[in-house]
Amino acid sequence: MTPTIEVRRARTSDVPGVRALVDRYSPDRRLLAKATVTLYEDVQEFFVAVEAAEDGAETVVGCGALHVLWADLAEVRTLAVAPSLRGTGVGGHLLERLLEQARDLGVRRVFCLTFETAFFGRHGFQPVSQVLVDSGVHEELLQSLDEGVAEFLDLARVRPNTLGNTRMLCVLAPDPSS
């Protein structure tokens, strides 16, 4: 029987499942380790893929978050799929929901730091090397306490977290309905 998988907004009850995915991929630096409190604080940024059992119980089998950095710039974070479901389209569905959310928010550029360049490339992301904001915005972003923003800015204190990652950018086409 094919499992039923739904992609939806995350709920606080999904955080233990997200935690399990982060713990699965953070030892080999595929994902950054995150404190559980951070996952709860950021739950509104997450979408999850859940597999429904016959009794109605749900298991988180994928997750991803969209974090807005500036008026026209956001980051895809913590995109992960259970190993047994990699290559089945679950990650693509999650990423498409995150990009849809970015469009809804008015964000036109979405970036990621990733080892999974082929996956993101299939979804319109291109490798970039430069910092993607002007100097005024850069100065504003330096005031953020968010570690992901520090990684985006390529600050020396976070470089060990990003070694080997590729910075990729997707420029979103305008929503034809707007």
N, CA, C and O of each residue as an XYZ file, in Angstrom:
712
protein
N       0.843     -1.181      0.000
C       0.000      0.000      0.000
C       0.888      1.244      0.000
O       1.826      1.341      0.791
N       0.591      2.188     -0.883
C       1.357      3.429     -0.971
C       0.972      4.349      0.181
O      -0.212      4.582      0.421
N       1.958      4.868      0.889
C       1.615      5.757      2.006
C       1.002      7.057      1.496
O       1.317      7.524      0.402
N       0.128      7.623      2.303
C      -0.468      8.918      2.000
C       0.403      9.989      2.636
O       0.587     10.016      3.853
N       0.940     10.874      1.795
C       1.809     11.929      2.305
C       1.184     13.265      1.962
O       0.796     13.515      0.821
N       1.093     14.123      2.972
C       0.528     15.461      2.822
C       1.594     16.481      3.208
O       2.319     16.290      4.184
N       1.685     17.557      2.445
C       2.555     18.684      2.807
C       1.656     19.779      3.345
O       0.703     20.197      2.687
N       1.966     20.239      4.545
C       1.145     21.269      5.203
C       2.017     22.132      6.107
O       3.189     21.838      6.340
N       1.404     23.218      6.613
C       2.090     24.058      7.593
C       2.401     23.219      8.827
O       1.627     22.342      9.212
N       3.536     23.499      9.432
C       3.926     22.773     10.646
C       3.118     23.261     11.840
O       2.669     24.406     11.896
N       2.953     22.359     12.778
C       2.304     22.648     14.063
C       3.327     22.372     15.162
O       4.333     21.703     14.929
N       3.070     22.879     16.333
C       4.006     22.619     17.428
C       4.138     21.122     17.692
O       5.204     20.659     18.097
N       3.086     20.375     17.470
C       3.159     18.925     17.695
C       4.076     18.217     16.695
O       4.429     17.055     16.894
N       4.464     18.917     15.617
C       5.373     18.342     14.620
C       6.841     18.523     14.985
O       7.708     17.888     14.384
N       7.130     19.374     15.952
C       8.519     19.694     16.270
C       9.338     18.448     16.639
O      10.486     18.354     16.204
N       8.818     17.493     17.411
C       9.641     16.297     17.668
C      10.035     15.562     16.380
O      11.145     15.037     16.291
N       9.156     15.517     15.398
C       9.493     14.888     14.126
C      10.525     15.675     13.351
O      11.419     15.097     12.733
N      10.407     17.008     13.381
C      11.420     17.865     12.748
C      12.751     17.666     13.468
O      13.800     17.554     12.833
N      12.697     17.624     14.794
C      13.907     17.400     15.606
C      14.600     16.107     15.166
O      15.823     16.082     15.024
N      13.832     15.035     14.950
C      14.410     13.755     14.540
C      15.108     13.867     13.184
O      16.171     13.278     12.990
N      14.523     14.617     12.242
C      15.160     14.801     10.937
C      16.439     15.619     11.066
O      17.452     15.290     10.448
N      16.398     16.681     11.865
C      17.597     17.496     12.081
C      18.692     16.631     12.700
O      19.850     16.691     12.288
N      18.316     15.835     13.687
C      19.300     14.970     14.347
C      19.854     13.913     13.390
O      21.000     13.487     13.536
N      19.067     13.497     12.434
C      19.511     12.485     11.450
C      20.586     13.054     10.528
O      21.542     12.359     10.184
N      20.430     14.330     10.124
C      21.311     14.902      9.109
C      22.367     15.878      9.641
O      23.266     16.263      8.893
N      22.283     16.281     10.890
C      23.263     17.254     11.395
C      24.640     16.656     11.723
O      25.631     17.376     11.604
N      24.759     15.387     12.127
C      26.110     14.888     12.423
C      27.067     14.964     11.226
O      28.263     15.190     11.409
N      26.556     14.779     10.016
C      27.431     14.877      8.841
C      27.326     16.245      8.161
O      27.733     16.412      7.011
N      26.774     17.219      8.890
C      26.689     18.625      8.453
C      25.794     18.832      7.233
O      25.918     19.845      6.545
N      24.897     17.889      6.957
C      23.915     18.097      5.884
C      22.913     19.157      6.313
O      22.401     19.912      5.487
N      22.640     19.205      7.603
C      21.820     20.261      8.209
C      22.586     20.807      9.402
O      23.390     20.108     10.019
N      22.326     22.049      9.711
C      22.907     22.622     10.924
C      22.143     22.111     12.136
O      20.915     22.017     12.113
N      22.862     21.786     13.175
C      22.224     21.403     14.427
C      21.450     22.606     14.957
O      21.899     23.746     14.837
N      20.307     22.349     15.532
C      19.480     23.422     16.092
C      18.963     22.987     17.444
O      18.635     21.820     17.656
N      18.894     23.942     18.357
C      18.298     23.670     19.661
C      16.795     23.466     19.480
O      16.180     24.087     18.613
N      16.215     22.608     20.287
C      14.774     22.364     20.202
C      13.993     23.652     20.402
O      12.973     23.861     19.745
N      14.450     24.512     21.292
C      13.749     25.774     21.508
C      13.715     26.602     20.221
O      12.728     27.287     19.956
N      14.766     26.546     19.433
C      14.798     27.277     18.165
C      13.763     26.710     17.200
O      13.109     27.465     16.481
N      13.609     25.400     17.177
C      12.601     24.793     16.302
C      11.197     25.239     16.703
O      10.367     25.526     15.841
N      10.930     25.297     18.001
C       9.615     25.803     18.445
C       9.453     27.281     18.099
O       8.391     27.697     17.638
N      10.504     28.075     18.321
C      10.421     29.508     18.010
C      10.158     29.751     16.526
O       9.496     30.722     16.159
N      10.677     28.868     15.678
C      10.573     29.052     14.235
C       9.510     28.177     13.581
O       9.462     28.098     12.354
N       8.664     27.524     14.353
C       7.707     26.572     13.793
C       6.824     27.209     12.720
O       6.417     26.529     11.778
N       6.524     28.500     12.847
C       5.671     29.160     11.851
C       6.364     29.308     10.502
O       5.696     29.612      9.514
N       7.669     29.107     10.423
C       8.401     29.173      9.162
C       8.399     27.825      8.429
O       8.782     27.761      7.261
N       7.977     26.764      9.095
C       8.112     25.406      8.574
C       6.866     24.895      7.868
O       5.732     25.214      8.224
N       7.134     24.086      6.850
C       6.156     23.173      6.287
C       6.682     21.780      6.595
O       7.891     21.575      6.703
N       5.776     20.829      6.735
C       6.173     19.449      6.955
C       5.467     18.551      5.951
O       4.380     18.865      5.466
N       6.103     17.436      5.653
C       5.472     16.349      4.917
C       5.160     15.291      5.963
O       6.046     14.847      6.693
N       3.900     14.892      6.029
C       3.492     13.903      7.022
C       2.884     12.701      6.326
O       2.163     12.822      5.336
N       3.198     11.543      6.872
C       2.627     10.288      6.396
C       1.534      9.896      7.375
O       1.766      9.808      8.580
N       0.340      9.662      6.845
C      -0.800      9.325      7.690
C      -0.948      7.813      7.790
O      -0.913      7.102      6.786
N      -1.112      7.342      9.004
C      -1.375      5.925      9.237
C      -2.887      5.697      9.160
O      -3.668      6.649      9.179
N      -3.281      4.453      9.075
C      -4.708      4.128      8.998
C      -5.475      4.627     10.212
O      -6.653      4.968     10.105
N      -4.815      4.674     11.372
C      -5.495      5.135     12.587
C      -5.525      6.656     12.707
O      -6.012      7.195     13.701
N      -5.000      7.353     11.685
C      -5.019      8.814     11.691
C      -3.761      9.441     12.262
O      -3.570     10.652     12.149
N      -2.905      8.645     12.869
C      -1.651      9.185     13.410
C      -0.770      9.642     12.247
O      -0.776      9.039     11.173
N      -0.022     10.705     12.475
C       0.859     11.252     11.444
C       2.311     11.147     11.883
O       2.642     11.311     13.057
N       3.170     10.867     10.903
C       4.607     10.836     11.129
C       5.250     11.867     10.214
O       4.993     11.883      9.010
N       6.081     12.724     10.783
C       6.798     13.711      9.979
C       7.879     12.978      9.194
O       8.754     12.332      9.770
N       7.803     13.091      7.862
C       8.782     12.428      6.991
C       9.577     13.439      6.168
O      10.437     13.059      5.373
N       9.290     14.713      6.358
C      10.026     15.760      5.669
C       9.718     17.103      6.297
O       8.679     17.285      6.931
N      10.641     18.049      6.111
C      10.427     19.385      6.652
C      11.240     20.388      5.844
O      12.175     20.030      5.128
N      10.864     21.635      5.977
C      11.604     22.724      5.368
C      11.054     24.039      5.867
O       9.874     24.139      6.202
N      11.904     25.047      5.917
C      11.493     26.352      6.426
C      11.906     27.443      5.451
O      12.874     27.305      4.704
N      11.149     28.524      5.480
C      11.482     29.728      4.722
C      11.690     30.846      5.728
O      10.785     31.189      6.489
N      12.885     31.407      5.725
C      13.234     32.491      6.652
C      13.473     33.760      5.845
O      14.381     33.812      5.016
N      12.662     34.778      6.085
C      12.808     36.055      5.377
C      13.944     36.835      6.009
O      13.996     37.005      7.227
N      14.871     37.318      5.154
C      15.994     38.118      5.618
C      15.781     39.597      5.362
O      16.178     40.438      6.168
N      15.152     39.914      4.237
C      14.975     41.310      3.843
C      13.760     41.400      2.942
O      13.118     40.387      2.663
N      13.440     42.583      2.491
C      12.219     42.830      1.722
C      12.068     41.891      0.530
O      10.960     41.447      0.229
N      13.163     41.588     -0.145
C      13.075     40.759     -1.346
C      13.966     39.526     -1.272
O      14.312     38.954     -2.305
N      14.340     39.109     -0.073
C      15.294     38.012      0.063
C      14.899     37.090      1.210
O      14.624     37.542      2.322
N      14.875     35.783      0.920
C      14.582     34.779      1.946
C      15.513     33.593      1.746
O      16.141     33.443      0.698
N      15.588     32.756      2.770
C      16.432     31.569      2.730
C      15.584     30.324      2.963
O      14.724     30.308      3.843
N      15.826     29.290      2.175
C      15.285     27.967      2.461
C      16.221     27.333      3.476
O      17.431     27.253      3.263
N      15.642     26.883      4.582
C      16.413     26.287      5.670
C      15.845     24.921      6.034
O      14.662     24.645      5.835
N      16.703     24.090      6.563
C      16.304     22.844      7.215
C      15.395     21.997      6.317
O      14.410     21.425      6.786
N      15.729     21.922      5.039
C      14.969     21.078      4.120
C      15.520     19.658      4.209
O      16.684     19.413      3.894
N      14.673     18.730      4.641
C      15.121     17.347      4.853
C      13.962     16.391      4.621
O      12.798     16.725      4.842
N      14.312     15.200      4.172
C      13.340     14.132      3.940
C      13.896     12.859      4.568
O      15.100     12.608      4.531
N      13.007     12.068      5.139
C      13.421     10.785      5.716
C      14.192      9.981      4.674
O      13.803      9.956      3.506
N      15.276      9.327      5.076
C      16.092      8.578      4.113
C      15.284      7.609      3.242
O      15.586      7.446      2.059
N      14.285      6.981      3.803
C      13.496      6.006      3.046
C      12.656      6.638      1.942
O      12.173      5.937      1.053
N      12.477      7.956      1.991
C      11.644      8.640      0.997
C      12.436      9.589      0.101
O      11.851     10.298     -0.718
N      13.754      9.608      0.247
C      14.557     10.451     -0.639
C      14.388      9.968     -2.077
O      14.362      8.766     -2.343
N      14.274     10.913     -2.988
C      14.125     10.573     -4.397
C      12.696     10.268     -4.820
O      12.466      9.853     -5.956
N      11.732     10.467     -3.928
C      10.331     10.170     -4.251
C       9.516     11.419     -4.582
O       8.329     11.315     -4.891
N      10.135     12.591     -4.521
C       9.416     13.828     -4.815
C       8.954     14.594     -3.587
O       8.455     15.712     -3.711
N       9.112     14.016     -2.411
C       8.667     14.691     -1.188
C       9.427     16.003     -0.994
O       8.821     17.032     -0.696
N      10.753     15.968     -1.162
C      11.551     17.192     -1.008
C      11.151     18.252     -2.022
O      11.092     19.435     -1.689
N      10.877     17.843     -3.251
C      10.438     18.783     -4.283
C       9.122     19.433     -3.934
O       8.947     20.633     -4.149
N       8.180     18.653     -3.391
C       6.896     19.217     -2.982
C       7.080     20.223     -1.843
O       6.458     21.285     -1.833
N       7.936     19.875     -0.894
C       8.212     20.818      0.204
C       8.831     22.108     -0.343
O       8.403     23.204      0.021
N       9.822     21.981     -1.204
C      10.478     23.166     -1.747
C       9.502     24.021     -2.535
O       9.536     25.247     -2.428
N       8.641     23.409     -3.317
C       7.653     24.194     -4.077
C       6.715     24.961     -3.150
O       6.352     26.099     -3.448
N       6.321     24.365     -2.044
C       5.469     25.072     -1.071
C       6.215     26.257     -0.462
O       5.633     27.320     -0.245
N       7.505     26.069     -0.188
C       8.295     27.163      0.368
C       8.441     28.292     -0.647
O       8.364     29.464     -0.277
N       8.648     27.964     -1.907
C       8.761     28.997     -2.945
C       7.420     29.695     -3.169
O       7.378     30.897     -3.433
N       6.337     28.947     -3.065
C       4.996     29.543     -3.148
C       4.792     30.530     -2.003
O       4.250     31.619     -2.197
N       5.226     30.143     -0.820
C       5.118     31.041      0.331
C       5.943     32.303      0.096
O       5.494     33.405      0.412
N       7.136     32.149     -0.451
C       7.979     33.312     -0.745
C       7.249     34.264     -1.700
O       7.233     35.476     -1.481
N       6.653     33.717     -2.746
C       5.890     34.563     -3.687
C       4.754     35.274     -2.963
O       4.533     36.469     -3.163
N       4.029     34.531     -2.112
C       2.904     35.129     -1.377
C       3.362     36.278     -0.483
O       2.627     37.244     -0.278
N       4.564     36.170      0.038
C       5.101     37.220      0.919
C       5.698     38.388      0.143
O       6.023     39.419      0.732
N       5.845     38.242     -1.165
C       6.445     39.296     -1.973
C       7.945     39.188     -2.114
O       8.597     40.124     -2.578
N       8.499     38.057     -1.720
C       9.934     37.828     -1.847
C      10.211     37.366     -3.272
O       9.516     36.493     -3.792
N      11.220     37.949     -3.898
C      11.508     37.530     -5.271
C      12.826     36.781     -5.422
O      13.100     36.217     -6.481
N      13.653     36.769     -4.360
C      14.916     36.023     -4.410
C      14.982     35.099     -3.197
O      14.773     35.520     -2.059
N      15.279     33.832     -3.472
C      15.387     32.842     -2.405
C      16.735     32.153     -2.565
O      17.098     31.724     -3.660
N      17.470     32.052     -1.468
C      18.764     31.398     -1.541
C      18.807     30.224     -0.581
O      17.939     30.065      0.277
N      19.832     29.410     -0.744
C      20.105     28.321      0.176
C      21.604     28.095      0.213
O      22.320     28.462     -0.719
N      22.066     27.499      1.273
C      23.435     26.995      1.393
C      23.292     25.486      1.439
O      22.656     24.956      2.350
N      23.871     24.781      0.475
C      23.553     23.367      0.355
C      24.695     22.543     -0.210
O      25.579     23.054     -0.897
N      24.652     21.256      0.098
C      25.479     20.258     -0.571
C      24.696     19.623     -1.713
O      25.280     18.976     -2.583
N      23.371     19.803     -1.716
C      22.472     19.148     -2.667
C      22.240     20.030     -3.892
O      21.108     20.422     -4.177
N      23.312     20.337     -4.611
C      23.220     21.284     -5.729
C      22.374     20.762     -6.881
O      21.676     21.545     -7.526
N      22.416     19.476     -7.154
C      21.608     18.937     -8.257
C      20.118     19.069     -7.944
O      19.332     19.449     -8.811
N      19.735     18.759     -6.718
C      18.327     18.890     -6.313
C      17.853     20.331     -6.473
O      16.847     20.587     -7.134
N      18.573     21.267     -5.871
C      18.142     22.665     -5.952
C      18.218     23.185     -7.388
O      17.387     23.995     -7.797
N      19.205     22.728     -8.150
C      19.310     23.127     -9.549
C      18.081     22.734    -10.351
O      17.644     23.484    -11.224
N      17.519     21.566    -10.065
C      16.299     21.127    -10.758
C      15.112     22.022    -10.448
O      14.110     21.990    -11.163
N      15.211     22.813     -9.401
C      14.110     23.691     -8.989
C      14.418     25.162     -9.255
O      13.800     26.044     -8.658
N      15.360     25.427    -10.140
C      15.614     26.795    -10.582
C      16.685     27.552     -9.827
O      16.881     28.741    -10.075
N      17.382     26.901     -8.917
C      18.451     27.564     -8.169
C      19.742     27.482     -8.976
O      20.023     26.477     -9.628
N      20.517     28.559     -8.919
C      21.816     28.633     -9.594
C      22.894     28.974     -8.573
O      22.647     29.766     -7.664
N      24.083     28.395     -8.703
C      25.175     28.761     -7.788
C      25.539     30.243     -7.931
O      25.563     30.779     -9.039
N      25.818     30.889     -6.814
C      26.280     32.279     -6.799
C      27.414     32.377     -5.794
O      27.473     31.605     -4.837
N      28.311     33.324     -6.013
C      29.442     33.462     -5.099
C      29.401     34.759     -4.308
O      29.947     34.821     -3.206
N      28.779     35.777     -4.834
C      28.810     37.080     -4.185
C      27.717     37.218     -3.125
O      26.722     36.493     -3.136
N      27.927     38.158     -2.219
C      26.886     38.525     -1.270
C      25.785     39.190     -2.080
O      26.067     39.986     -2.976
N      24.555     38.877     -1.779
C      23.427     39.211     -2.641
C      22.688     40.486     -2.263
O      21.559     40.699     -2.703
N      23.310     41.332     -1.454
C      22.643     42.564     -1.030
C      23.613     43.739     -1.157
O      24.830     43.561     -1.178
N      23.044     44.942     -1.242
C      23.910     46.114     -1.322
C      24.482     46.438      0.053
O      24.081     45.844      1.054
N      25.409     47.372      0.100
C      26.134     47.653      1.343
C      25.222     48.157      2.454
O      25.455     47.840      3.620
N      24.190     48.933      2.126
C      23.273     49.422      3.155
C      22.503     48.289      3.820
O      22.367     48.259      5.043
N      22.002     47.364      3.022
C      21.282     46.215      3.558
C      22.256     45.326      4.326
O      21.914     44.790      5.380
N      23.453     45.172      3.803
C      24.476     44.381      4.489
C      24.683     44.907      5.905
O      24.738     44.125      6.854
N      24.797     46.212      6.054
C      24.992     46.813      7.379
C      23.797     46.531      8.290
O      23.976     46.265      9.478
N      22.593     46.587      7.750
C      21.401     46.276      8.546
C      21.406     44.806      8.982
O      21.105     44.494     10.134
N      21.747     43.917      8.063
C      21.754     42.491      8.373
C      22.800     42.145      9.429
O      22.629     41.177     10.171
N      23.873     42.916      9.507
C      24.890     42.671     10.536
C      24.317     42.805     11.943
O      24.908     42.297     12.896
N      23.187     43.475     12.090
C      22.571     43.656     13.398
C      21.763     42.434     13.836
O      21.361     42.341     14.996
N      21.524     41.500     12.920
C      20.740     40.313     13.243
C      21.541     39.376     14.135
O      22.749     39.222     13.959
N      20.865     38.754     15.088
C      21.486     37.756     15.960
C      21.329     36.348     15.396
O      21.847     35.392     15.975
N      20.630     36.207     14.289
C      20.339     34.911     13.681
C      21.601     34.331     13.037
O      22.252     34.994     12.229
N      21.941     33.094     13.397
C      23.137     32.448     12.851
C      23.033     32.238     11.347
O      24.041     32.293     10.641
N      21.825     31.998     10.852
C      21.639     31.829      9.418
C      21.961     33.088      8.638
O      22.486     33.020      7.526
N      21.650     34.231      9.216
C      21.996     35.499      8.578
C      23.513     35.650      8.555
O      24.080     36.105      7.561
N      24.165     35.272      9.642
C      25.635     35.318      9.681
C      26.237     34.413      8.616
O      27.240     34.763      7.994
N      25.631     33.257      8.406
C      26.109     32.358      7.352
C      25.892     32.969      5.980
O      26.757     32.888      5.109
N      24.729     33.582      5.793
C      24.445     34.244      4.520
C      25.493     35.310      4.221
O      25.966     35.432      3.092
N      25.848     36.074      5.244
C      26.838     37.148      5.080
C      28.261     36.603      5.005
O      29.198     37.358      4.743
N      28.431     35.311      5.230
C      29.732     34.649      5.182
C      30.702     35.245      6.207
O      31.876     35.474      5.917
N      30.180     35.487      7.405
C      31.023     36.026      8.469
C      32.015     34.959      8.932
O      31.694     33.771      8.968
N      33.204     35.392      9.278
C      34.291     34.470      9.630
C      33.898     33.530     10.765
O      34.300     32.367     10.757
N      33.133     33.999     11.728
C      32.800     33.181     12.894
C      31.926     31.975     12.559
O      31.849     31.042     13.358
N      31.264     31.966     11.397
C      30.399     30.834     11.046
C      30.942     30.013      9.879
O      30.314     29.037      9.469
N      32.072     30.386      9.352
C      32.607     29.651      8.189
C      32.770     28.155      8.430
O      32.531     27.379      7.505
N      33.167     27.703      9.628
C      33.242     26.250      9.814
C      31.901     25.547      9.570
O      31.885     24.380      9.179
N      30.777     26.237      9.795
C      29.457     25.645      9.552
C      29.157     25.495      8.066
O      28.362     24.638      7.679
N      29.779     26.314      7.235
C      29.393     26.374      5.828
C      30.435     25.776      4.888
O      30.252     25.810      3.671
N      31.513     25.236      5.422
C      32.569     24.679      4.574
C      32.004     23.606      3.647
O      31.361     22.658      4.097
N      32.247     23.764      2.373
C      31.791     22.795      1.392
C      30.416     23.058      0.838
O      30.047     22.491     -0.191
N      29.646     23.903      1.493
C      28.319     24.241      1.000
C      28.426     25.128     -0.229
O      29.400     25.862     -0.398
N      27.422     25.053     -1.077
C      27.314     25.941     -2.226
C      26.173     26.915     -1.963
O      25.083     26.513     -1.554
N      26.428     28.178     -2.199
C      25.392     29.212     -2.080
C      24.645     29.228     -3.408
O      25.247     29.402     -4.468
N      23.321     29.045     -3.341
C      22.519     29.000     -4.558
C      21.361     29.989     -4.439
O      20.877     30.272     -3.344
N      20.933     30.503     -5.577
C      19.890     31.522     -5.611
C      18.847     31.161     -6.657
O      19.171     30.671     -7.739
N      17.597     31.410     -6.313
C      16.485     31.270     -7.249
C      15.782     32.621     -7.325
O      15.344     33.161     -6.309
N      15.681     33.156     -8.526
C      14.927     34.390     -8.732
C      13.548     33.983     -9.184
O      13.392     33.364    -10.237
N      12.541     34.325     -8.397
C      11.181     33.876     -8.663
C      10.517     34.731     -9.742
O      10.632     35.956     -9.750
N       9.836     34.065    -10.627
C       9.028     34.774    -11.607
C       7.838     35.379    -10.886
O       7.351     34.810     -9.909
N       7.362     36.529    -11.356
C       6.187     37.118    -10.726
C       4.986     36.177    -10.809
O       4.856     35.411    -11.764
N       4.128     36.235     -9.826
C       2.907     35.438     -9.811
C       1.975     35.997    -10.900
O       1.608     37.171    -10.849
N       1.594     35.173    -11.877
C       0.765     35.683    -12.970
C      -0.608     36.153    -12.516
O      -1.264     36.908    -13.234
N      -1.061     35.723    -11.332
C      -2.386     36.136    -10.860
C      -2.364     37.480    -10.151
O      -3.418     38.017     -9.811
N      -1.165     38.034     -9.922
C      -1.113     39.314     -9.203
C      -0.860     40.474    -10.119
O      -0.790     41.615     -9.664
